């Protein structure tokens, strides 16, 4: 069977299974490129989240230092 029956396509478990099967069908070089791309994406996401969280913390500290009303925090 090459395709998942349409009655299962809305189930998240089968969606994930389909993604895994597609990755499993890649050649070795395609799989390496896929995982390298995924690593870059995850690294960039982690960097952006860290920067965002640091910005929030810095803004919170600055807000406390210049005594903004607590309704703004």
C-alpha positions as CSV (number, residue, x, y, z in Angstrom):
1,X,0.0,0.0,0.0
2,X,1.5,3.3,-1.1
3,X,-1.0,5.7,0.3
4,X,-2.8,6.1,3.6
5,X,-6.6,5.8,3.2
6,X,-8.3,9.2,3.4
7,X,-10.2,8.2,6.5
8,X,-6.9,8.2,8.5
9,X,-5.4,11.4,7.1
10,X,-6.8,13.7,9.8
11,X,-5.3,11.5,12.6
12,X,-2.1,13.2,13.9
13,X,-0.5,9.8,14.5
14,X,-0.9,8.8,10.8
15,X,0.3,12.3,9.7
16,X,3.5,11.8,11.7
17,X,3.9,8.3,10.4
18,X,3.6,9.6,6.8
19,X,6.4,12.1,7.5
20,X,8.6,9.4,8.9
21,X,7.9,7.2,5.9
22,X,8.8,10.0,3.5
23,X,12.1,10.6,5.3
24,X,12.8,6.9,5.3
25,X,12.4,6.8,1.5
26,X,15.2,9.3,0.9
27,X,18.6,8.3,-0.4
28,X,21.5,8.5,1.9
29,X,22.7,11.9,0.5
30,X,19.2,13.3,0.6
31,X,18.7,12.1,4.1
32,X,22.0,13.8,5.2
33,X,21.0,17.0,3.5
34,X,17.5,16.8,5.2
35,X,19.0,16.3,8.6
36,X,21.6,19.0,8.1
37,X,18.8,21.4,7.1
38,X,16.7,20.4,10.1
39,X,19.7,21.0,12.4
40,X,20.2,24.5,11.0
41,X,16.5,25.2,11.4
42,X,16.5,24.0,15.0
43,X,19.8,25.9,15.8
44,X,18.4,29.1,14.4
45,X,15.1,28.6,16.3
46,X,17.0,28.1,19.5
47,X,19.1,31.2,19.0
48,X,16.0,33.3,18.2
49,X,14.2,32.0,21.3
50,X,17.2,32.7,23.5
51,X,17.5,36.2,22.2
52,X,13.8,36.8,22.7
53,X,13.8,35.5,26.2
54,X,16.9,37.6,27.1
55,X,15.2,40.7,25.6
56,X,12.1,40.1,27.7
57,X,14.2,39.7,30.8
58,X,16.2,42.8,30.0
59,X,13.1,44.8,29.4
60,X,11.6,43.6,32.6
61,X,14.7,44.7,34.5
62,X,14.8,48.1,32.8
63,X,11.1,48.5,33.6
64,X,11.8,47.9,37.3
65,X,14.8,50.3,37.3
66,X,12.9,53.2,35.9
67,X,9.8,52.5,38.0
68,X,7.1,51.9,35.4
69,X,3.7,51.4,37.0
70,X,3.1,47.7,37.7
71,X,0.2,47.8,35.2
72,X,2.7,48.1,32.4
73,X,4.7,45.0,33.5
